Amino acid sequence: MLAQGYDMKATILYQDNESAIKLINNGRRSSSSKTKHIGNRYFYVHDKLQKREIIVNYLPTEKMWEDRFSKPFQDNPFLSFRRHILNMNTEM
């Protein structure tokens, strides 16, 4: 992409699990006995973070619209999601 003249910036990765963010940022230093089963190949994201190819930011679960396609929601969260998807300004 750089050879073709595109300005490559770091990709932003949103995560709602703060423990996962700490593990990504700190690598093996934040691993405990519960995470020792994670092999080196899973620290690929940590390597990308050190190379400044990605940025990991926290985003609350309520604001992650992708989750709405794979998890059931009821009442207000469902109505909010429906309004967002259907581009509705008022409630039905």
Secondary structure, DSSP 4 states (H G I P E B T S, - for coil): -TTTT----PEEEEES-HHHHHHHHHGGGG--TTTTT--GGGGHHHHHHHTTSEEEEE--GGG-GGGGGTS---SHHHHHHHHHHHT-SS--
